[in-house]
Amino acid sequence: MRSRFAAFALGLGEYLVETLAEEHPDREHPREELVRSLTRARERQRFLDLRILETCTEGDHGEVLFHARVFERGEDRSFAELSSFQREGAAWRYATGVLVSAAHLPGDVGTLDKRTFLALAHERRERP
């Protein structure tokens, strides 16, 4: 997770594509377009901080709950995400994630654990 966050901050689109799981939906897009789009993310966004809140692995599956501080044109676009990773060969690849924006997080994100995060995510899905 830390390497992907750093890659977003540095605009390393090629690395971001390489670290996607084979089954990730973004792999359906033309590779060059995806690389270009991910590379340009740093032109719009400032990736300021990553805080890992919880991790777990079970066999070839792993999860990381994290909080990312991100700003876009002066607007706070920070969020928390529960990311799923899949081991493919010797490498871990990003499979999917559930995201909750900062506006819906508690004031102290350090209090988040997987259970409370999933409750927040579920609550957000039920609202129109």
Secondary structure, DSSP 8 states (H G I E B T S, - for coil): -HHHHHHHHHT-HHHHHHTB-TT-GGGGS-HHHHHHHHHHHHHHEEEEEEEEEEEEEETTEEEEEEEEEEEETTEE--EEEEEEEEEETTEEEEEEEEEEEGGGS-S-GGG--HHHHHHHHHHHHH--
